[in-house]
Amino acid sequence: MTKGLITKIIVSVLTILVLVLGYKIVLSPRDGKITMTSTEIKNSFKEIGQLAVEEYNFTNVGKFSQENMSAFGISIPFTDKSFLMTYSGVCKAGIKDISEINIEVNQAEKKIIVDLPNVEVLDTYIDVNSIEVYDQSFNPINQITVNDVKNFQANETAKAEEVAIKNGLLDKAKVRMEEVVKSQVKMLLSNTEQSEYEIVINWK
Protein backbone atom coordinates (compact mmCIF):
# COMPACT_ATOMS: atom_id res chain seq x y z
CA MET A 1 0.00 0.00 0.00
CA THR A 2 1.52 3.32 -1.07
CA LYS A 3 2.02 6.27 1.24
CA GLY A 4 -0.36 8.36 -0.85
CA LEU A 5 -3.13 5.78 -0.55
CA ILE A 6 -2.66 5.55 3.23
CA THR A 7 -2.92 9.33 3.48
CA LYS A 8 -6.17 9.33 1.48
CA ILE A 9 -7.67 6.64 3.72
CA ILE A 10 -6.76 8.58 6.88
CA VAL A 11 -8.26 11.77 5.45
CA SER A 12 -11.46 9.93 4.49
CA VAL A 13 -11.84 8.40 7.96
CA LEU A 14 -11.25 11.75 9.66
CA THR A 15 -13.79 13.41 7.37
CA ILE A 16 -16.44 10.83 8.28
CA LEU A 17 -15.71 11.26 12.00
CA VAL A 18 -16.02 15.02 11.75
CA LEU A 19 -19.35 14.73 9.94
CA VAL A 20 -20.73 12.28 12.52
CA LEU A 21 -19.56 14.34 15.47
CA GLY A 22 -20.76 17.51 13.83
CA TYR A 23 -24.24 16.04 13.57
CA LYS A 24 -24.31 15.07 17.21
CA ILE A 25 -22.53 17.97 18.91
CA VAL A 26 -21.03 21.41 18.44
CA LEU A 27 -17.55 21.94 19.92
CA SER A 28 -16.71 25.21 21.64
CA PRO A 29 -13.68 26.84 20.02
CA ARG A 30 -12.50 28.06 23.43
CA ASP A 31 -12.06 24.93 25.49
CA GLY A 32 -13.46 22.01 23.49
CA LYS A 33 -16.49 21.51 25.77
CA ILE A 34 -19.66 20.18 24.20
CA THR A 35 -22.53 22.56 23.46
CA MET A 36 -25.96 20.94 23.16
CA THR A 37 -28.41 22.29 20.60
CA SER A 38 -32.18 22.48 21.07
CA THR A 39 -32.59 19.82 18.36
CA GLU A 40 -30.21 17.48 20.14
CA ILE A 41 -32.02 17.89 23.45
CA LYS A 42 -35.41 17.31 21.81
CA ASN A 43 -34.14 14.23 20.01
CA SER A 44 -33.29 12.68 23.37
CA PHE A 45 -37.04 12.47 24.01
CA LYS A 46 -38.04 11.59 20.45
CA GLU A 47 -37.81 7.80 20.66
CA ILE A 48 -39.90 7.66 23.84
CA GLY A 49 -43.10 8.39 21.91
CA GLN A 50 -45.51 8.35 24.84
CA LEU A 51 -44.38 9.17 28.35
CA ALA A 52 -46.42 7.97 31.36
CA VAL A 53 -45.16 9.40 34.63
CA GLU A 54 -47.95 8.85 37.15
CA GLU A 55 -50.28 5.98 38.03
CA TYR A 56 -53.47 5.68 40.04
CA ASN A 57 -54.18 2.16 41.27
CA PHE A 58 -57.75 1.27 42.12
CA THR A 59 -59.67 -1.64 43.61
CA ASN A 60 -63.45 -1.51 43.48
CA VAL A 61 -66.64 -3.50 43.87
CA GLY A 62 -69.27 -2.96 41.22
CA LYS A 63 -72.80 -4.24 40.81
CA PHE A 64 -74.55 -5.03 37.57
CA SER A 65 -78.31 -5.41 37.61
CA GLN A 66 -81.10 -5.47 35.09
CA GLU A 67 -84.76 -5.42 36.02
CA ASN A 68 -87.29 -8.08 35.13
CA MET A 69 -88.20 -8.48 31.51
CA SER A 70 -91.62 -7.23 30.52
CA ALA A 71 -94.32 -8.19 28.04
CA PHE A 72 -97.27 -6.02 27.08
CA GLY A 73 -96.23 -3.62 29.81
CA ILE A 74 -96.31 -6.32 32.48
CA SER A 75 -93.17 -7.24 34.44
CA ILE A 76 -92.29 -10.92 34.23
CA PRO A 77 -91.22 -12.16 37.68
CA PHE A 78 -87.82 -13.79 38.22
CA THR A 79 -86.41 -12.64 34.89
CA ASP A 80 -83.97 -10.09 36.27
CA LYS A 81 -80.22 -10.63 36.16
CA SER A 82 -77.34 -9.35 38.24
CA PHE A 83 -73.84 -9.95 39.54
CA LEU A 84 -71.24 -8.39 41.81
CA MET A 85 -67.69 -7.93 40.56
CA THR A 86 -64.51 -7.03 42.41
CA TYR A 87 -61.57 -5.84 40.37
CA SER A 88 -58.33 -3.89 40.39
CA GLY A 89 -56.84 -1.67 37.74
CA VAL A 90 -54.55 1.17 36.80
CA CYS A 91 -55.02 4.66 35.40
CA LYS A 92 -51.90 6.16 33.80
CA ALA A 93 -51.22 9.81 32.98
CA GLY A 94 -48.50 11.65 31.11
CA ILE A 95 -47.74 13.19 27.73
CA LYS A 96 -49.30 11.41 24.79
CA ASP A 97 -47.00 12.70 22.06
CA ILE A 98 -43.45 13.59 23.06
CA SER A 99 -42.81 15.11 19.63
CA GLU A 100 -44.98 18.06 20.71
CA ILE A 101 -42.30 19.15 23.18
CA ASN A 102 -40.55 22.35 22.08
CA ILE A 103 -37.09 23.25 23.35
CA GLU A 104 -35.22 26.54 23.01
CA VAL A 105 -31.63 27.18 24.05
CA ASN A 106 -31.26 30.83 25.09
CA GLN A 107 -27.52 31.46 25.14
CA ALA A 108 -27.89 35.12 26.12
CA GLU A 109 -29.93 34.40 29.26
CA LYS A 110 -28.30 31.03 29.87
CA LYS A 111 -31.61 29.21 29.91
CA ILE A 112 -33.04 26.02 28.45
CA ILE A 113 -36.74 26.70 27.84
CA VAL A 114 -38.93 23.61 27.56
CA ASP A 115 -42.54 23.94 26.38
CA LEU A 116 -44.61 20.89 27.29
CA PRO A 117 -48.07 19.86 26.06
CA ASN A 118 -50.59 19.30 28.83
CA VAL A 119 -50.62 15.94 30.57
CA GLU A 120 -53.61 13.70 30.01
CA VAL A 121 -54.89 10.24 30.86
CA LEU A 122 -53.04 7.81 28.62
CA ASP A 123 -54.65 4.55 29.60
CA THR A 124 -57.13 3.15 32.10
CA TYR A 125 -57.73 -0.55 32.35
CA ILE A 126 -59.01 -3.29 34.62
CA ASP A 127 -56.65 -6.19 35.22
CA VAL A 128 -58.62 -9.18 33.96
CA ASN A 129 -56.69 -11.48 36.30
CA SER A 130 -58.00 -9.54 39.30
CA ILE A 131 -61.69 -9.95 38.43
CA GLU A 132 -63.86 -12.01 40.76
CA VAL A 133 -67.61 -12.42 40.28
CA TYR A 134 -70.07 -13.02 43.12
CA ASP A 135 -73.83 -13.48 43.45
CA GLN A 136 -74.28 -14.10 39.76
CA SER A 137 -77.85 -14.82 38.74
CA PHE A 138 -78.47 -17.89 36.62
CA ASN A 139 -81.71 -17.20 34.83
CA PRO A 140 -82.32 -19.40 31.78
CA ILE A 141 -84.78 -16.88 30.35
CA ASN A 142 -82.59 -13.80 30.76
CA GLN A 143 -78.99 -14.93 30.92
CA ILE A 144 -75.95 -12.73 31.50
CA THR A 145 -74.22 -12.14 28.17
CA VAL A 146 -70.70 -11.28 27.11
CA ASN A 147 -71.93 -7.80 26.16
CA ASP A 148 -73.33 -7.32 29.65
CA VAL A 149 -69.91 -7.97 31.15
CA LYS A 150 -68.10 -5.94 28.48
CA ASN A 151 -70.35 -2.89 28.91
CA PHE A 152 -70.17 -3.16 32.68
CA GLN A 153 -66.36 -3.17 32.61
CA ALA A 154 -66.32 -0.18 30.25
CA ASN A 155 -68.59 1.79 32.60
CA GLU A 156 -66.53 0.85 35.64
CA THR A 157 -63.32 1.84 33.85
CA ALA A 158 -64.79 5.26 33.01
CA LYS A 159 -65.87 5.73 36.64
CA ALA A 160 -62.40 4.80 37.90
CA GLU A 161 -60.82 7.32 35.51
CA GLU A 162 -63.10 10.08 36.81
CA VAL A 163 -62.18 9.24 40.40
CA ALA A 164 -58.48 9.21 39.53
CA ILE A 165 -58.71 12.71 38.02
CA LYS A 166 -60.72 14.00 41.01
CA ASN A 167 -58.02 12.61 43.30
CA GLY A 168 -55.36 14.69 41.58
CA LEU A 169 -53.85 12.27 39.07
CA LEU A 170 -53.24 14.96 36.43
CA ASP A 171 -51.85 17.47 38.94
CA LYS A 172 -49.41 14.88 40.26
CA ALA A 173 -48.49 13.94 36.70
CA LYS A 174 -47.57 17.56 35.90
CA VAL A 175 -45.29 17.78 38.93
CA ARG A 176 -43.70 14.45 38.12
CA MET A 177 -43.32 15.36 34.44
CA GLU A 178 -41.39 18.51 35.31
CA GLU A 179 -39.06 16.45 37.51
CA VAL A 180 -38.48 13.87 34.76
CA VAL A 181 -37.86 16.45 32.03
CA LYS A 182 -35.51 18.54 34.16
CA SER A 183 -33.60 15.42 35.17
CA GLN A 184 -33.25 14.35 31.53
CA VAL A 185 -32.08 17.77 30.37
CA LYS A 186 -29.63 18.13 33.27
CA MET A 187 -28.15 14.75 32.43
CA LEU A 188 -27.67 15.82 28.80
CA LEU A 189 -26.08 19.11 29.84
CA SER A 190 -23.64 17.60 32.33
CA ASN A 191 -20.02 18.16 31.26
CA THR A 192 -21.11 20.73 28.69
CA GLU A 193 -20.85 24.51 28.56
CA GLN A 194 -24.52 24.72 29.53
CA SER A 195 -24.31 22.56 32.66
CA GLU A 196 -25.22 25.56 34.82
CA TYR A 197 -28.02 26.83 32.59
CA GLU A 198 -31.43 27.35 34.20
CA ILE A 199 -34.08 24.93 32.99
CA VAL A 200 -37.45 26.63 32.56
CA ILE A 201 -40.60 24.54 32.10
CA ASN A 202 -43.66 26.07 30.43
CA TRP A 203 -46.98 24.34 29.81
CA LYS A 204 -48.77 24.96 26.53
Residue pairs with C-beta under 8 A, 6 or more apart in sequence:
21 27
24 40
25 34
25 35
25 36
25 40
26 34
26 35
26 37
27 33
27 34
27 35
28 34
28 35
28 193
33 191
33 192
33 193
34 191
34 192
34 193
35 192
35 193
35 194
36 105
36 188
36 189
36 192
36 194
37 105
38 103
38 104
38 105
40 188
41 103
41 105
41 112
41 185
41 188
42 101
42 102
42 103
44 184
44 188
45 51
45 98
45 101
45 184
46 98
46 99
48 98
49 97
49 98
50 94
50 95
50 96
50 97
50 98
50 122
51 94
51 95
51 98
51 177
51 180
52 92
52 93
52 94
52 122
52 123
53 93
53 94
53 95
53 119
53 173
53 176
53 177
53 180
54 92
54 93
54 94
54 119
54 169
54 172
54 173
54 176
55 90
55 91
55 92
55 93
56 90
56 91
56 92
56 93
56 164
56 167
56 169
57 88
57 89
57 90
58 88
58 89
58 90
58 91
58 160
58 163
58 164
59 86
59 87
59 88
59 130
60 86
60 87
60 88
60 156
60 159
60 160
61 84
61 85
61 86
62 84
62 85
62 86
62 87
62 152
62 156
63 82
63 83
63 84
63 85
64 82
64 83
64 84
64 85
64 144
64 148
64 149
64 152
65 80
65 81
65 82
66 80
66 81
66 82
66 142
66 148
67 75
67 80
68 75
68 76
68 77
68 78
68 79
68 80
69 75
69 76
69 79
69 80
69 141
69 142
70 76
76 141
78 139
78 141
79 139
79 141
79 142
80 137
80 139
80 142
81 137
81 139
81 142
81 143
81 144
81 148
82 135
82 136
82 137
83 133
83 134
83 135
83 136
83 137
83 144
84 133
84 134
84 135
84 136
85 131
85 132
85 133
85 134
85 152
85 156
86 130
86 131
86 132
86 134
87 126
87 127
87 130
87 131
87 132
87 153
87 156
88 126
88 127
88 130
89 124
89 125
89 126
89 127
89 130
89 157
89 160
90 123
90 124
90 125
90 127
91 121
91 123
91 124
91 160
91 161
91 164
91 169
92 121
92 122
92 123
92 124
93 119
93 120
93 121
93 122
93 164
93 169
93 170
93 172
93 173
94 119
94 120
94 122
94 173
94 177
95 101
95 116
95 117
95 119
95 120
95 177
96 117
96 120
96 122
97 117
100 117
100 204
101 114
101 115
101 116
101 117
101 181
102 114
102 115
103 112
103 113
103 114
103 115
104 112
104 113
104 115
105 111
105 112
105 113
105 194
105 197
106 112
106 113
109 198
110 194
110 196
110 197
110 198
111 197
111 198
111 199
111 200
112 185
112 189
112 194
112 197
112 198
112 199
112 200
113 200
113 202
114 181
114 185
114 199
114 200
114 201
114 202
115 202
115 203
115 204
116 177
116 178
116 181
116 201
116 202
116 203
116 204
117 203
117 204
118 203
118 204
119 170
119 173
119 174
119 177
120 170
121 161
121 164
121 165
121 169
121 170
124 157
124 158
124 160
124 161
124 164
125 157
126 153
126 156
126 157
126 160
136 144
137 144
174 203
178 201
181 199
181 201
182 199
182 201
185 199
186 199
189 195
189 197
